[in-house]
């Protein structure tokens, strides 16, 4: 029957055996300080290059994946068109859009909207074309 602590004791013994073997290997090889420093510098430079390469590769992959998700849907918005602006945060029963506001300028992916006396720059992802109620009722008839 195996006792509860036996696997831990066995693991400790294996670790100490591995450490002893490694120390024996180190004792056999005598390296001067200058050689050790040169070897350490070259190893660190290689590691540094590998890390830079991995970071660059990862950055490109993440940028590509981000750009796939952040494309702006093509719209046929024109200057003077009325649009609604989606609010950032709201309660459950509050309106999700405010407006309508006329588009004053378009510089993709943003549009400049006249909000009363001031101009607001809004991303197209937050804009929705405004359709007056009269047009909706005329289309149903």
C-alpha positions, 0 to 999 in steps of 0.5 A: 500500500502506498502512503500519502507522502511517498510520492512527494518524498520520491519527487524530492529525491529525484530533484536532489539527484538531478541537482547533484548530477548537474553540479557534477557537470559544472565541476568538470568544466572550468570556464574563465570569467571572460569566456563566461561573460562573452557566452552570457552576452551572446546568449542574451543577445540571441534571446533579445532578438527572439523576443523582438521577433516574437513581439513583432509577429504577435503585434502583426497578428493582433493588428490583423485580427483587430482590423477584421472586426473594426471595419466600418459598414459601407453607408450611402450617407450624404451631407445634409442627411438626417441621422440618429446618434446612438448613446453610449450608456443608457438605462433600460427604458431610456431612448437608445438614440438621440437626434435627428441631426444633419450631417455637415461633413464626412471624413471616413470613418467619422461624420461631423454632425450639427447638434444645435449650435455645436458640431460633433464628430461621430464615428459611423458605427454610432450613426443610423439614418433617420426615417421620419414617421410620415415616410414610414406610414406612407410606405405601409399604405 
